[in-house]
Structures are given as structure tokens and as C-alpha cells.
Amino acid sequence: MSDAMRATMEIYNNQSVIYDKSRIRSIKNRERREKQLRRRIITFVIMISVVVFISIFLSFSFMSDAKNNGEHKDNRYYSCVSIKAGDTIWSIAEQNMDLMHYNNVESYVRDIASVNKIRTDSELISGTSLIIPYYSDEEK
């Protein structure tokens, strides 16, 4: 490369670039469009997030554990059971348990024990009576 070419390149590289008015306008327009696009993308993402949040919130708000009052109403009643030899609170509870109102036999045993004011491990005497709760939708 000749010295003249090197000198020309240095002058060209060190010279600040001068744009005409139309080039400046097109650069500003491009920057403005890029800003608008960024705003639109951000707005879109925010709107999608809001819609997802609202749909999740509404889907959980319509779920309910409430029972329909018109379905049926069970009333709690009590029955008397005669104790035979070898009977325990647990065996009586297993024979008379209602799965609709008690989760397990233990909860029914505790209920029987509280009604009779005895412990769950009490020995029952043959010939005596034990009060057990039960549920029915019939009015008595």
C-alpha cells in the first residue's frame, strides 16, 4: 500500500461522519419504531400475565367445599346396644360405623366413648348397655 493511500485512509477514518437531514430522520424514525415495538411487547406480556392470573384466580374461586342445603339433612340419633361377652368398644364401632359421617373407626370409637363418658380402652361388662350415635335423614 502506498503512502498516499495510507494518508487518505487515516484522514477518512479520523473524520467524523456527517449525515444529511434525511439520513438523520430515518435513523430517528427507526429508533422510535424500536421503542414502540419494545413497549408493545412489554404491554403484551403484562396483559397475558394479568389474564392468566385472573383465570387462575377465578377457577379456584368457583371451587367450593360447601354442600348443597337442599341435598339432604342428616339428624343425629342415639341407640342402645346390649353388651355381650367379649364385646369391646372397637368391635361395636366396627359393626355400627357409618362411613358417610366418620372417617375411620377410631373417630367413631372416640365419639362412642365421649357419649358414654368412658375411655376408649375401657372393659365392657356383659349384660350392660352402651349408647351409640347414628345418623338418619328421617325425622323422629
C-alpha positions as CSV (number, residue, x, y, z in Angstrom):
1,M,0.0,0.0,0.0
2,S,1.4,3.4,-0.9
3,D,1.9,6.3,1.5
4,A,-0.7,8.3,-0.3
5,M,-3.3,5.6,0.3
6,R,-2.4,5.3,3.9
7,A,-2.7,9.0,4.5
8,T,-6.0,9.1,2.7
9,M,-7.3,6.2,4.9
10,E,-6.2,7.9,8.1
11,I,-7.9,11.1,7.1
12,Y,-11.1,9.1,6.2
13,N,-11.0,7.1,9.5
14,N,-10.4,10.0,11.7
15,Q,-13.0,12.2,10.1
16,S,-16.4,12.2,11.9
17,V,-19.3,11.0,9.8
18,I,-21.6,13.7,8.7
19,Y,-25.1,12.7,7.8
20,D,-27.6,14.6,5.8
21,K,-31.1,15.5,7.2
22,S,-32.9,12.6,5.5
23,R,-30.4,10.1,6.9
24,I,-30.8,11.6,10.4
25,R,-34.6,11.5,10.1
26,S,-34.6,7.8,9.0
27,I,-32.3,6.9,12.0
28,K,-34.6,8.7,14.4
29,N,-37.7,7.0,12.9
30,R,-36.0,3.6,13.2
31,E,-35.2,4.3,16.9
32,R,-38.8,5.5,17.5
33,R,-40.2,2.3,15.9
34,E,-37.9,0.1,18.0
35,K,-39.1,1.9,21.2
36,Q,-42.7,1.4,20.1
37,L,-42.1,-2.3,19.5
38,R,-40.5,-2.8,22.9
39,R,-43.4,-1.0,24.6
40,R,-45.9,-3.2,22.7
41,I,-44.1,-6.4,23.6
42,I,-43.9,-5.3,27.3
43,T,-47.6,-4.4,27.2
44,F,-48.5,-7.7,25.6
45,V,-46.5,-9.7,28.2
46,I,-48.2,-7.8,31.0
47,M,-51.7,-8.3,29.6
48,I,-51.1,-12.1,29.1
49,S,-49.8,-12.3,32.7
50,V,-52.9,-10.5,34.0
51,V,-55.2,-12.7,32.0
52,V,-53.5,-15.9,33.3
53,F,-53.6,-14.6,36.9
54,I,-57.3,-13.7,36.6
55,S,-58.2,-17.1,35.1
56,I,-56.4,-19.0,37.8
57,F,-58.0,-16.9,40.5
58,L,-61.5,-17.3,39.1
59,S,-61.0,-21.1,38.6
60,F,-60.1,-21.5,42.2
61,S,-62.8,-19.1,43.5
62,F,-65.6,-21.2,41.9
63,M,-64.4,-24.3,43.6
64,S,-66.2,-24.8,46.9
65,D,-66.4,-27.4,49.6
66,A,-69.9,-26.2,50.6
67,K,-72.7,-28.8,50.4
68,N,-76.0,-28.1,48.8
69,N,-78.5,-27.5,51.6
70,G,-81.3,-29.0,49.5
71,E,-79.4,-32.3,49.2
72,H,-80.5,-33.9,52.4
73,K,-80.2,-33.2,56.1
74,D,-79.0,-36.0,58.4
75,N,-80.0,-35.9,62.0
76,R,-78.0,-37.4,64.8
77,Y,-79.8,-40.0,67.0
78,Y,-78.8,-42.5,69.7
79,S,-79.4,-46.2,70.0
80,C,-78.8,-48.5,72.9
81,V,-76.8,-51.7,72.4
82,S,-76.6,-54.6,74.8
83,I,-73.1,-55.8,75.6
84,K,-72.3,-59.5,75.2
85,A,-69.3,-61.4,76.5
86,G,-66.1,-60.4,74.5
87,D,-67.5,-57.2,73.1
88,T,-65.3,-54.2,73.0
89,I,-65.9,-50.6,72.0
90,W,-63.9,-51.2,68.9
91,S,-65.9,-54.3,67.8
92,I,-69.2,-52.4,68.4
93,A,-67.9,-49.4,66.5
94,E,-66.8,-51.6,63.6
95,Q,-70.3,-53.2,63.4
96,N,-72.2,-50.0,63.5
97,M,-69.9,-47.4,61.9
98,D,-71.3,-45.1,59.2
99,L,-68.6,-44.3,56.6
100,M,-70.5,-41.2,55.5
101,H,-70.1,-39.5,58.8
102,Y,-66.9,-40.9,60.2
103,N,-63.5,-41.0,58.5
104,N,-62.3,-44.1,60.4
105,V,-63.2,-46.5,63.2
106,E,-61.1,-44.6,65.7
107,S,-63.1,-41.4,65.3
108,Y,-66.3,-43.4,65.8
109,V,-64.8,-45.1,68.9
110,R,-63.9,-41.7,70.4
111,D,-67.4,-40.5,69.7
112,I,-69.0,-43.5,71.4
113,A,-66.6,-43.1,74.4
114,S,-67.4,-39.4,74.8
115,V,-71.2,-40.1,74.7
116,N,-70.8,-42.8,77.3
117,K,-68.2,-40.9,79.3
118,I,-65.7,-43.8,79.3
119,R,-62.2,-44.3,78.0
120,T,-61.6,-45.9,74.6
121,D,-59.8,-48.8,76.2
122,S,-62.4,-49.5,78.9
123,E,-63.5,-53.1,79.5
124,L,-67.2,-53.5,78.9
125,I,-69.3,-55.7,81.3
126,S,-71.6,-58.3,79.7
127,G,-75.3,-57.5,80.2
128,T,-74.9,-53.7,80.4
129,S,-75.9,-51.3,77.7
130,L,-73.9,-48.9,75.6
131,I,-75.3,-45.8,73.8
132,I,-74.1,-45.4,70.3
133,P,-74.7,-42.4,67.9
134,Y,-76.1,-42.8,64.4
135,Y,-77.3,-40.6,61.6
136,S,-80.6,-40.7,59.7
137,D,-82.4,-38.3,57.3
138,E,-85.8,-39.3,58.8
139,E,-87.4,-37.1,61.3
140,K,-88.3,-39.0,64.5
